[in-house]
Amino acid sequence: MPKVAYVHPDGSRDVLDVSEGTSVMQAAVARGIDGITGECGGSAMCATCHVYVDAEPSHAQHLPPVGADEDEMLDCTACPRAPDSRLSCQLVVTAALDGLVVRLPGHQR
């Protein structure tokens, strides 16, 4: 099962085993990871699952491109948008993303 690391603003991290086909947001919400709210349930409509992706070259090629809805919502995040910003609801875990690291922003609202 692929592992995803969630790095908190204080540097602590939670590493979860995530079933393939589950979004990074769904896994975090199901396991009570502080820092990801996912108010819209994964519809790319709220920006409360904003993360910064530490995309190693091996992971970057396996991430889906940013869609129009995600791009628009990334302009509405509580913490500043950066080149590595993504909505974690749009990142579906696959075996190729094993070891993915996402950094949580200081706040989501």
Secondary structure as a PSIPRED ss2 file (coil, helix, strand):
# PSIPRED VFORMAT (PSIPRED V4.0)

   1 M C   1.000  0.000  0.000
   2 P C   1.000  0.000  0.000
   3 K E   0.000  0.000  1.000
   4 V E   0.000  0.000  1.000
   5 A E   0.000  0.000  1.000
   6 Y E   0.000  0.000  1.000
   7 V E   0.000  0.000  1.000
   8 H C   1.000  0.000  0.000
   9 P C   1.000  0.000  0.000
  10 D C   1.000  0.000  0.000
  11 G C   1.000  0.000  0.000
  12 S C   1.000  0.000  0.000
  13 R E   0.000  0.000  1.000
  14 D E   0.000  0.000  1.000
  15 V E   0.000  0.000  1.000
  16 L E   0.000  0.000  1.000
  17 D E   0.000  0.000  1.000
  18 V C   1.000  0.000  0.000
  19 S C   1.000  0.000  0.000
  20 E C   1.000  0.000  0.000
  21 G C   1.000  0.000  0.000
  22 T C   1.000  0.000  0.000
  23 S E   0.000  0.000  1.000
  24 V H   0.000  1.000  0.000
  25 M H   0.000  1.000  0.000
  26 Q H   0.000  1.000  0.000
  27 A H   0.000  1.000  0.000
  28 A H   0.000  1.000  0.000
  29 V H   0.000  1.000  0.000
  30 A H   0.000  1.000  0.000
  31 R C   1.000  0.000  0.000
  32 G C   1.000  0.000  0.000
  33 I C   1.000  0.000  0.000
  34 D C   1.000  0.000  0.000
  35 G C   1.000  0.000  0.000
  36 I C   1.000  0.000  0.000
  37 T C   1.000  0.000  0.000
  38 G C   1.000  0.000  0.000
  39 E C   1.000  0.000  0.000
  40 C C   1.000  0.000  0.000
  41 G C   1.000  0.000  0.000
  42 G C   1.000  0.000  0.000
  43 S C   1.000  0.000  0.000
  44 A C   1.000  0.000  0.000
  45 M C   1.000  0.000  0.000
  46 C C   1.000  0.000  0.000
  47 A C   1.000  0.000  0.000
  48 T C   1.000  0.000  0.000
  49 C C   1.000  0.000  0.000
  50 H E   0.000  0.000  1.000
  51 V E   0.000  0.000  1.000
  52 Y E   0.000  0.000  1.000
  53 V E   0.000  0.000  1.000
  54 D E   0.000  0.000  1.000
  55 A C   1.000  0.000  0.000
  56 E C   1.000  0.000  0.000
  57 P H   0.000  1.000  0.000
  58 S H   0.000  1.000  0.000
  59 H H   0.000  1.000  0.000
  60 A H   0.000  1.000  0.000
  61 Q C   1.000  0.000  0.000
  62 H C   1.000  0.000  0.000
  63 L C   1.000  0.000  0.000
  64 P C   1.000  0.000  0.000
  65 P C   1.000  0.000  0.000
  66 V C   1.000  0.000  0.000
  67 G C   1.000  0.000  0.000
  68 A H   0.000  1.000  0.000
  69 D H   0.000  1.000  0.000
  70 E H   0.000  1.000  0.000
  71 D H   0.000  1.000  0.000
  72 E H   0.000  1.000  0.000
  73 M H   0.000  1.000  0.000
  74 L H   0.000  1.000  0.000
  75 D C   1.000  0.000  0.000
  76 C C   1.000  0.000  0.000
  77 T C   1.000  0.000  0.000
  78 A C   1.000  0.000  0.000
  79 C C   1.000  0.000  0.000
  80 P C   1.000  0.000  0.000
  81 R C   1.000  0.000  0.000
  82 A C   1.000  0.000  0.000
  83 P C   1.000  0.000  0.000
  84 D C   1.000  0.000  0.000
  85 S E   0.000  0.000  1.000
  86 R E   0.000  0.000  1.000
  87 L E   0.000  0.000  1.000
  88 S H   0.000  1.000  0.000
  89 C H   0.000  1.000  0.000
  90 Q H   0.000  1.000  0.000
  91 L C   1.000  0.000  0.000
  92 V E   0.000  0.000  1.000
  93 V C   1.000  0.000  0.000
  94 T C   1.000  0.000  0.000
  95 A H   0.000  1.000  0.000
  96 A H   0.000  1.000  0.000
  97 L H   0.000  1.000  0.000
  98 D C   1.000  0.000  0.000
  99 G C   1.000  0.000  0.000
 100 L E   0.000  0.000  1.000
 101 V E   0.000  0.000  1.000
 102 V E   0.000  0.000  1.000
 103 R E   0.000  0.000  1.000
 104 L C   1.000  0.000  0.000
 105 P C   1.000  0.000  0.000
 106 G C   1.000  0.000  0.000
 107 H C   1.000  0.000  0.000
 108 Q C   1.000  0.000  0.000
 109 R C   1.000  0.000  0.000
